Amino acid sequence: MFVAHFLKIVACLFLDTNKTLFDTWVVITGKVPSATSGLDATQPCFVSVNSSGVGTRVLTDSTKTSLDYAFKLSQLPSLGGNRYLYLPYLQDGNIFFSIGSLLGTKELWALDFYTKLNNTTNVYDIILGNPLLPSDQNYYLMYDKIKVNFLPSSSTSPRLSNFNPTAVDFFGLPIYVQLLLGSASSSAAAQSCGFWQSRLSSFQAFESILGVAAPYDQTVNRLWNKLFINYEVPLSGTTVNLRLSSTQAAMKFSIDNPTLPTLFPSNYLSNPALFNEPFNWIDQIWKNFYVKTTGNKLYIDCTTVASPYNQIFFGSTNPTSTPTTYNFEFSSTGTTTLSSQISLPTTSWAFFSGDYTSFGATDQVQKTIVVNLTSAFSSGIFPVSGSASVLSKTFLTNNSGAYYTNNYLQNIYPSQSGPFYDLYAQAIHQGFATNNPTLSAFTFDSQLGQDGITSFYATEEPYCTVTFGDLTSESIVNPYTSTQTYNVHITSIGVGTTVLVDGTPVTAGDTLTNKTSLNNVSISGPTKNYLTNIYFPYPNGIQRPNYEPISGNTITYNTTLSRYEITFVAVP
C-alpha cells in the first residue's frame, strides 16, 4: 500500500535465530524540510509513531527528549512477521536502532538524547552524544542508525532523497537496506546497501584487517586495533564488542578530549616513532614529493565546477608560501590561467575525514581538490604525479582494484611502515573474502564508487526494507545491574541545587555505602527539577535519563580511594 507523502519502511526482524532473545528500540530524529511547513531546515524534530505505524514530526523544545518518542519494533503493525512504519518527510534524519533485553523498558534500552538551545538559530538542537565517550548515557548500548533524507518536491522540481546505513563514524549493527520504487513511471532498478551478514561474522571480518595478528598494521603498538570499542564486564572475564570506531571519529575524539586516553593519534601521518620502520608521511609526501623543485605535480579534474573554473588544475607545494608555508598552489591548464590553493592541515584528521575547513577550502575549486586528494589518500592511491593521472572519480574508480595497497603508483613507502591509507575503510569494504557489502566508511566514498547510498524521489512511491543481521552469538551488556557494590562520595553540589536519592537528601561530603546504583535521583534548582538514575558500569558512571542542565554532572571512579565520586552542577 502506498500512503501519500510517507516513506514506507518494512523491518524484517532477523535479530536472532528464534527471535526471542532481544528486542529493538527505535528513535527517529531529523529536521523539518522547508517546503512542507514554511520553516527552514534548521528546525529539529523527533518523530512520534502511532499504533498504525504512521509517523508525525514533533518540534523540539526545552522539555522533550528522545525517550518521549521511543518505541519497540514489536509495537509496530505486523504482517507476515514483518513490521511496518510510515515515515513523514524528513531532512538530515536518523533512524536509530538499539538492542535490549526482551522485557526491558525504554528508559534503559532506548537511545537517550536531550535537547539544547542553539543561541544562533534560537531552536532546540537534539544532542546525539558521543558513542566513543564512556560517560555518554548511550555508550553501553549496542546500536546503529540509518541516515535518511525524505524530501518533498520543491516549487520547481523534485528533490533527490536517500535512505541508507552508514559507517562513516562507526559500525555497531549489521543493517541491510533494499529500496524498491512502486511508481509505474519509475524506471529505476532496485537498490541495496549495508551488511546482511551476522554481527559475529562482521566483527571477525574486521578483525582480519584491523586485528593485532593481521599483516596490515605496521605500527609499533598495533594502533588500529584500538578502533574496537570493547567493554570488559567486571568479574566475568567477558569482553563485548560495543562498536567499531572509524579512524576519523577516533582521531576527532582524541583531539576534542585531550585529557582522556588517546583512541587514535591525530599526528599519525607526522610521527615516525609510531611505526616499526620510521616514516614521516607529511614530510616525505607533502613537503618533499610534491614540493615545487621536484617537478612532481598533482592534477585535479575540476571540470564539474562552474565556468570559468571548469578546467584541469595542477599544483605543487610551496615551502615559502604565506601566510602559512607549504600551501598546495594550483593553476589551471586552460588558455586563461586561473589559480587556487589549499593549506597544509595541522592534524592528520583532515586527511581521514576530508574536512574542508582544515584545508582552508571555501570555494568549489578548493573543495573539488580536497574531495579528490583525500579520496585518493583514503583508498591508498595517493600520491600520484603527472597529467596521465588526473585525479577524478573516473580515474579513481578505474583503479579500484588497487585500493588499499599502500600506493601501487609510487613505490615510496617503507615495507614496515604505515599503512598510509584508511585501514578502517579497508576493513569495512574488504573484510570478507567475497561478496563484501556496500557501506560508506569515508565521507567521500561516492567519489570512490563505493558509497552504498540508495537514491530516489518521493514521487516514485519509495518502499524500503530493513533487515538486521543475525545476533544469535552476541552478548548484550547490561550496564544497569552491577555485580558488586561501591561507596559513592558526593564531592560537590552546585549553588542553589538540592539533591535527593530515593527521597533522602544528600549534601557535599556525604558518602553513600554499598551501592550498586543510585535510583530516583532528584536534582532541583530554584525553578526546575530533574529525575534521573545513576549507574556504575565499572570503571565509568552514567546517568539516565539525561538532560542538558544536568549533563555537566561528573561520575568518576577514584582508584586510590576505591570509590565513585560525583559532582552535581548547579541547575536553574
Order of alpha helices (4+ residues) and beta strands (2+ residues): beta-beta-alpha-beta-beta-beta-beta-beta-beta-alpha-beta-beta-beta-beta-beta-beta-beta-alpha-beta-beta-alpha-beta-beta-beta-beta-alpha-alpha-alpha-alpha-beta-beta-beta-beta-beta-beta-beta-beta-beta-beta-beta
